[in-house]
Amino acid sequence: MERNARKEIIGIVASNKMEKTVTVTIERKKKHAKYHKFVKATSKFMAHDEKQECNINDVVKIMETRPLSKNKRWRVVEIIEKAK
């Protein structure tokens, strides 16, 4: 029996002030239930960055993993684009 594939998300690093941890924000467009307009919705995830190479405004790919701490359930897989 094969287990399900882990979720992967692409987002932007919002904070790297912690040791081996970055905060990644994901922005998506969600349809409003009543007015049927598209509204921007953001989610924040704490992700594990083992080598501490992420900087603010980097575009990164994160993957779901086992709980690493109270808030960390994601880890950085790769840095897609470095900040300018």
Phi, psi and omega in degrees: 000133183259139179277165181291152177289146180281148181289143174233136183226145175253129182211184182246136180287124180263328183210142174226031185285340182270163177279124177059022179222138173232152174258124183246131178255138178242127180249131179222161178258129185236139181278130179291136186296318184268315188266353176057026174260156178273130182240140177285131176236134180244147176232145179247136177232141173269128183233146181278126179239091188301315185271357181054047181254359179276141175239167180298139181074010172287144174267122185232157173253127179243151182233143178294143179212180178295160178298124180261335176201194182302318185247347186269118175227013182228158174222151181282125179269311180204157173264113183283315182216129178282151178289150181267000000 
